[in-house]
Each structure stands twice: as structure tokens, then as C-alpha cells.
Amino acid sequence: MAGKNNHLDGDDLQVVVSFVIPQGRTEITVTEALAQAFTESRKAGLAPLWVEEQEVLNMSLTKMDVLVMDPFSGLGFNHVTSDLKCTLVGPRCLLACLASNTPMPELPYPVYTAAMKGMIITTSGLEKNEKDKIKLMVERMAGTHSDTFHDGVTHLVAATTRSQKYEVAVEKETPCMLPKWVEEVWKLSTCQLVSAVEPRFIRYRCPALLGVTVSVSQLNRADKELLRRSVETHGGVYSGVLEMDKTSVLVCTSPDGDKYIHAKKWKIPCVSSEWVFDCIEEGYCLPTAKYRIDRVQASSSTAKQDQIVAGLAEVSMSSILLNTDESTRSVDDTINCSTMGGFDEGLMSTAKDKTTAAWLAELELCKVKKAGMFLDGCRVFLSGFTESEQMQLARVLKYSGGTRLTQLVESVTHCVHSVVTSNMAPDTSRLLEQLDLSPHNVSIQWVVESMRLGKPVPESEYSFPPPVDTEPFLPPQTHIQPASLHDSYTDTHNSQFEANLLAQYGVAAPTR
């Protein structure tokens, strides 16, 4: 973009560039951006002119005129935009074009910046007022807004993932962004040269479950909590109640129960929990078809679910209808207390006789990925493991958000130890003492339990070397039931919890 004698070269036609001085300002007191654009225009050989705002009211403008205004307001701006016949741009737009040596956008509306130059944006799920606001900002940034999704669309701005436009965008691999993306790009572009596709704006991509309301059935307490965190972290809404007009999907393990029956009646998709985790892993909301739970799949769905969520256990559910007449619009679940002992027993087994290999076998990569960033911020040194074991744990740390340290340094937060022996590796012990480091020393079980919970569990419960018991692990009682919670835990808090839980159902706690 270059020219002489007050024009831009373009097919030998003279394009006049005029900088408008707002009423009450002078060439010296105009905005910094306007003054800078004027200077850069001169350097580029455009021979720009200063004109008073009052003069603009009497100018006969044509498509060969380029007006540069800042701000986009006032009598002159209103007069020109009432019947726009010229190119009207802001100083930031002109500066961007000069910097990139590209033509100025020829658009039928005022353009303040060039942050979205060449981009075509469509929207989905927005209220009319918000849609109009997004459209105006897109146009002010040299972008184009389209009401329909066509092959030329470069980005979808969505308030929900539950729309046909979103499905088309995913199919065509078109980026799906939050409305906040447009707002942030606009805000920054008014004070600096930016492009809407810069990596800094990747944070405004649509979360995978944006606008999705998930209800659950037949899951135990720990898995419900894991699902809730996963859904809410990725833009969705978790609800314990199935509602006809609000629930998007029902997550369940088998085609049974009141929630399932009503979901089918209300045409709410019933899916396995794998759907939620796969959506999160892929980064966008997936179709539900291949995740559906149907009665004809009852024999195979239970086995499949065992591979989906860490610790997923079969539970007995007592479903409570909030209203039992034909107009029922919501269903709720409560967990049968008889299942709690069995579930906790499964998750809280003692580590006394468990080997390192057994703990590592529980750290399946699919489970680790679905547990999320449960070690985010942890800087981990591995001690006492074989080379192959270290390779597996390195992958676990990668997908769980942790950082593996290959040597002990001051920033280490955790030393994770193999349980091949009950003693710390001599080299590790010596280095910790020499470097005067005091990280959390934990066994490999700490990593497994953190994965199950979806966040770091208290280190004191998995310290290494393990403390020497001064009392028997189990109290000196006789004939404890095999299925009792106390096969694994004798903690006073858990005993009280069981007693309180049983009391809610009118069952007396077992005599200790």
C-alpha cells in the first residue's frame, strides 16, 4: 500500500486520505493513535490531509475518499455513516494495513481496527441483544458477520454446544469460540495491533460441554462427584434431578430405573459416562448416538461401564419421584445405604500387601486421562522404580498435570516411592539430606488415590516410609463381617459416618 500526491495507488485511481480533527480538538490534541497513523501515512508516501469535522459535513464524498476518524462518534461520524459512500476507518485499522503492507478493507460499514480482517463469523444460541453486539464488534474489527453457516465461515461464536450450527462447525473443524473472545479481541485491538487468531486467545474456545445439563442415575457417590467436577469444569451444568425441559442428557449404567424410564419418555438421550469423558478428551461435544444405553444392550453395557470410570461400581438405587402423576416433569435419585459399605471397601483396600506392579496396574492411561489434571502443580521425583516403571509414571504425570523431575532440586514438591521395600532408596535419602530438601515423601498409592479422587489426597495418609504401627491395625474385636467397612478402615471418623448414614434409614449401627 503506497502512493504519492495524496492518493493510494490502485488501478491509477486517486484515493484521498483525510484525517478528521474532532470538534474542539487540534492537530496537536487529537488522540495518540490518530496522530501516529497520520505520521505513518506520511512515511508511507500517502500525503494525508487534516480536515476539520465541520468540513466533513459539507464534503461530497465518493468511494475514492478514505476518512480516518477517532473516536467513532460526533456530528461528522453520524453524518458520514447516515449514507456511507466512502471508506471510513479508525487509526488502528490504517496502522495495521500499513504494517502488513495490505490494502484497506473495502466494507460497507465503518471499520475501527483490523483484528478480524478477512474473517467471517456466525453465531449460535445468543439472545438478540448479544448477537447484535457481537455483530457490531466483528464489523468494527473488519470482520464479516453471517446469519447462516456456509463454507466461507471461519469461526462460530456460540453460547451452547447443543445446536445444529455447532454440529456443523465440529464436522467442518471450524473453531468454536465464546462471545468473550470477540469482546476481549475488541478491547485489546482498540489500544494495540492484534489479530483475533493469536495464540493468546485460545483460552476463549468453547468448552466441550458448554450449555449441556447432565443428570445422573445408578452411579455411586464417588463417581457422581467425579462426573460433577468434570462437567462443571468444562462448561456444563450438573443436576441431581432429571427435568424434562432442562436436562440435556442422562448418564446411567443400565437401561433401568425411574430416571431412565422418564428420560426415554421425554426423549432425553441416555448415555454412558464415557460420553462425558470422550467429549472432554476430544475438546468438543460429541454426538450421543454411539454412547446410548438401550434395553437391548443391557447384557453388555454393565461390562463396558467397568472400563469407563475409575472405581465405577454397581450400586442399588432407590429412586424417588417428586411427583407421580402423568404430568411428572422431574425425577431424583438417592443412594441405598446398603451399597455404601461395599463401595468404600472396594476403594479403600489396605496397601499392606500390595506390590508396586499392582498399584501401577491401576494407573491405566484411559483412567488417568478421564480423572483430569489431578496432579496439577505437583513437581514429582520418582524413587526406587525400574526404568519401565518410570516411563509409565512419566506418562501418568504428563496427563495428570504433574511435572516429572529427573533429579532432586529445590522446587520438588513430592517424592513418590516404590513399595518394593518399606525403606527409602539410599541414594534418595542421602540426596534429600545433603540438599536439605523436605518434599512430601509418599508411596505410589498416593498417586492412585489422587487419581480416584480427581485431586491430590492428603499426603500424611500415604507417607513413606510407612509409620510403624504401635497398635494393631484392626481393633481387638472378634468375628467382623467380611463385607464390613472395617475390613479396610478403622478410622473413627468413618465409623461415625457409617453410624449416621444407617441412622437415616432407621438401622442401628453394628455393635463394636
N, C-alpha and C positions, 0 to 999 in steps of 0.2 A: 504494500500500500504506500504509494508515494506520488508526489505531484508538485507542480510549480504554479506560481501566479494564482494562488488562492483556489486551486482546484485539485481534486483527486483524479488521477488518470483512470479512465475506464471507457474504452471504445471512443477515445478522443472527445469525450463529453466533459464539460467543465462542471465539477461538483463543488459548490461553495460551502465552506465550513465556517459557521458563525457561532461564537461563544456568547451566550446571553448573560448580561450582567443584571442580576435581580434588582428590583426596585429598592432603593435605599442603600445599595452597595456600590463599590467602585471596582476598578480592575485590581486594586491592591487588596480590597477587603472581601473578595469572593472566596468561596471555600477553597481549602488547600488542594483538594482533588481537581477542581476546575482550573486553578492556576497551573497545576502540574501538567494537566492534559494540554493546556494551551502551549506551554513551553515545549513539551514533547512533540506536539504537532508542528511547531516551527522547525524543530530539529529535523523532522522527517520531510520538510520541504512542502508542507501543506499550505503555508501562508494564510493562517486563520485570521478571522476578524473578531473584534469585540463589538457587540451591539447592545444597546440599552433595551430593557424589557419593553419599554413603551414603544420602541421602534417596531418590535415584533408584531404589535397589534395592527400595524399598518402595512406590513410586508405582504407581497403577493408571492406566496411560497409554492414551489413546484417540487417534483421528485428529484430535481437536481440540487436541492438545498439540504444541508445537514445542519441541524441545530443541536448544540451541546448545552444542556441545562443542568443546573444543580442549585437548589433542590427541584424535584418534580412537583412543583406547586406554584401557586400565584396566578395573576391575571394572564401573563404570557403563556404559561403552560396550559391553562384552561382554554385559552383562545385557540392555540395550535391544535390541541387534541380534540376539539369540538368537530373539526373537519380535517383530519390529518392527511396532508398531501405531500409532506416531506419526511425525511428520516430524522427522528428525534431520539437522541441518545444521551446517556449520562457520561460524565468524565471517566468513570471506571470502565465502561464499555469501550470507549475510544482508546484508553491506555492499554487495555488487553489486546485490542486489534493491532495497535502499533507494536506491542511487544512480541506478538506472534507473527507479525507481517501477514495478516489475513484481512480480507475485506470486511467491512462493517455489515452487520446483519440487515437485510432488507425485509423488514417485517411491518405489517400494517398497524403496529401499536408501538408506544414508547418503550425503549429498552434502556434500563439504567446500568446493568452490568452484563458481562458476557459469561457468567459462571455456568450457564446451561445452554450455551450456544450449540446448535445442531442437535439438541436432544428433543425427543418427543415423549411427553408424559401423559399417561392416562391415570384415572383414579378409580377406586372401588371402595364401597362401604362408608363413604364420608357423607355427613349431613350437607345440605345445600350451601349453608353459610361457609363451612370449612372448605368445601370444594371450590367455591368462588374465590376464597382467599388463596388457596393453593394455585389456582389457575392464574391469578393476578401476579403472584410472586414468580411463577415459572416464566410468564411473558416478560416481566420486568428484567429477568435474567437471560433474555434472548432465547428462551426455550419455546416450544410449541405445545399447547395443551390439546389433547384429543378426547372427545367424549366416548369414542369407541376404541376397541383394541384391534389394531391392524398390524400388518407385517412391519411397518415402519416404526412402531412404538419401541422406544429404548428402555423405558422404566415404567413400572407400575407403582403408584403410591396407594397403599391400602391400609384400611383400618381393621381389616379382618382377613383371615385366610380362607374363610368359608364363602367364596364367591366364584362364579364362572370365570371372571377375568383373572383371578388368582390362579385357577387351574390351568388356564391357557398360558399364563406367564411362566408357570413352572414347566409346562410341556415345551415351551419355546426357549427355556432357560433365560428368560428376561428378568433382570434384577427387580426384586420386590422391596420397596422401601417404605419406611414410616413417614407420616406427614412431617414429623420433626426434622427429617432430612432436609426437606425444602426450606423449612424455617431457619435451620442452622446455616445452610449454604447462603441463604439470602442475607442473614445477619453478618456473616463474615465477608461476603462479596461487596458489601457497601463500604468497607473500610480497607480492603486489600484485594489483590488479584488472586482469585482461587478458581478451581474447577470443581464441579459437583461430583466428579468421579475420582477425586483424590482419595488415597487410602484412609485418610483421617476420618472420612465419612462412612466407612464400612460399618461402624457401630450402629448406624441407623437402618440396617437391613431389617426386614420384618422378622420377628421371632417365629419359630416354626409353628407355634400353637396360638398365635395372635387371634383373639376373638372366639376361641374354642372353649366351650364349657363342658367339663368332663365330670361325669358321675361314675361311681364305682359300686361293684357288688361282688361278694364272695371272696374278697381279699382280707388277709389278716391285718392286724393293726400296723405292724412294721411296714408292710408293703403298701398300705394306704398312705402312710406318711412319706415313703419314698416317692410314690406316684404324685402326691400333692406337691412336694418340693419341685419335682421335675416339671410338672405342668405349670406351676406359678412362675418358676424361673424362666420359662420360655414363652411367656406372654399369655398363657391360658388361665382359665378360672376353674378351680377345683370345687366341687359341690358334693356334699354328702347326700343330697336329695335329688331325685330324678324328677324333672319338671318338663311337662310337655312342650311348653313354648320357649324354654331357655336352654335345656340340655342339648348339646351337640352330639355327643357320643356317650355310650355306656361301656365302661371297661369291666369285663367279667371273665370268669374262667370256664364256665359251662353254661349251656342253654337252659338254665333253671332259675326258679325264684320269682318273686313278685316284681322286682325291678326289670328282669329280663322280659317277663310277660307284658308288662306295660310299655316297655321300650319298643317291643315288636308291634304292639297295638298302635303306638304313636309314631311309628316309622322312624325311630331313633336308631342309628347304627349301633350294633352290639359288637364290640371288638375285643381282641386280646390286648393285654398291656404291651405286647410287642409293638403295636401300632404307635403308641406314645414314644417309646424309646427309639424306634426307627425314624420317626419324624424328626426327633431331636438330633439324631446322628446325621441324617441327610441334610438338615438345615432348612427344611420346608415341610409344609403339611402334605402328607401323602394321601392318596385315595384309600378308602377304608375297605374296598372290595375283598382283597386277599387276606384281610385280618378278621373277617366276620366270624362270629360264633353262632353256629346254627345247630339245631337239634340233631340233624343228620351227622354232625361232626362230633357228637358228644363222646363217642368212644375214643377218639384220637385227640381231642382238644386238651384233656387233662394232662396227658403225657407231654404234649407240646409246651404247655404252660410251665412245666417244671424246668424248662430250659430258658425261660424268659427273664425272670427277675430273681436276684439272689435271695434265697430264703423263702421263695414262694411256696406256701404250704396249703394243703386242703383244709378248709375250715367249715364248720357248720354255722349257718346263718339263721337268725330269727328275724324275718322281715316284718316291718310294721307299716301298714297302710295308714297314712294320715287321714284318709277319707275312703270309705269302702263302697260308696255308691258309684253309679255309672259315670258320674262327672269327675271321678278321681283324676287329679292332674299332677300329683307328686307322690313319690314313694321313698321311704327311708329304710335304712338297714341298721341293726345293732348286732354286735358280735356276741354269739353264745359263749357264756363264760366257761363252758366245759372244754372249749378248744384252747383256752389261753395257756394252760399248763403244758399241753403238748407242744405248742408252738415255741414257747420260751425254752422248753427243754431242747428242742432241735437247734435253736440258735445259740444256746449258752452252754454247750457241752464243754467239759473240762479239757484243758490243754495239757494235762499232766503227761499223758501217754501219746500225744500226737507228734508226729515227726515233721521236720521241715518240708519234706516232699508232700506230706498230706496237706499242710497249710498252703503250699504253692499250688496244689491241685485245685484248691478252691478259688484261686485267683484267675479264673478263666477270663480271657480278654473280653468276651461279649458281656460278662457280668461287670467287669471293670468299667467298660465304656458306658454302660447303662447307669452305673452308680454316679456318673458325673465327676466333677472336679473335687473329689472328696479329700484330696491332699493338697489343695491349692495353697501355695505359700510355704509349704514344707520343703526344707533343704536336707536331703537324706544321704547318709553314708551307710553303705551296706557292709556288714562284717560277718565273716565266717561262712559265706556262701561259696559254692563252686562257681566256675565260670559260666556254665549253662544256667545255673540258678540266677546269677547276677543279670544275665541277658534277659531272662523272663521278667525279673523285677524292674529292670530298666524300662521295659515296655509298659509295665503297670504304672510306674511313676509318670511316664510320658502322658498316658491317657487320663491319669487322675489329677494332673495339675502340679505334681511334685517335681522337684529338681534333684537329679542324682548327682552327688558329689563323688568324684573318683579319689579324692584324698581329703583328709580332715583339715578343715580351715575354720577360721573364727566364726563364719556365718552359718555353720552347720546347726540345724535345729533338732535333728533326730539321728540317732544311730540305731539302725534296725539290725537285729542279730538273728543268726540261725540258731535253731534249738537242738542242733546235733548233740551238744553238751550243755550242761547247765552253767558253764563258765564262759566268760567273755574271752574272745580270741586274744592271746598275749600281746600281739602287735598293736591291736586296737587299744587295749588297756594301757600299754606303755605310751602310745602317742597322745592319748587323752590326758595322761598325767603330765607328760613333757610340755604339751602345748597349753596346759591349764584350761581345758575346754570342759564345759558342763552341759552337753546337749541331753535331750531325753533319750535314755537307753531303754529300748523296747524290743520285745520279741516280734517275730514275723506275724504272730497272731494279731498284733495291734493293727497291721495293715489290713488283714482280713476283716476284722471287726469294724474298722473305719469304712471299708467298702460297703459292708452290710448296712451301716447307719447312714452313709452318704456324707459323712463329715468326720474329722478326726475325733476319736473317742479319747477319754481321759487316759493319759499315759501311765498314771500311777497304778492302774489296774493291770497293766501288761509290762511292768518294769522288768529289766533284765540286767544281771542275773536275777532269777525269781527269788523273792524273800524266803527265808527258811521258816517253815510253819512251826510255831510254838504250841499250837493246839491242833487237834485232829481237824481235817477238812470238813468232815461231817460231824454234827453233834452226836454224842454217845446215846443215840436212840436205837431202838430195835424195830425191825420189820417196816422200813419205809417203803411205800408203794413204788414200784419201778417207774410208773408214769408220772410220779410226783415231780413238781418243780425242783425239789431238793436233791434230786439226783445230780443236778448241775450247780445249783446255787444254794447257799445257806445264809445269804445276806439278810440281815434283819429287815432292811427296807423292802426287799422282795416278799418276805413272809407277810409283812403288814399289808402290802399291796394286794396279795392274794386273798387275805382275810377280808379286806374292804370290798374287793370285787365280788367274792362269793356272797358277802352280806347283802349286796344289791339285789341278789336273786333269792334271798331268803334261805341260803345254805350256810350252815355253820362251818367255820374253819376247822380243819382237822386238828385234833389234839396233838400237841407237840410232846 
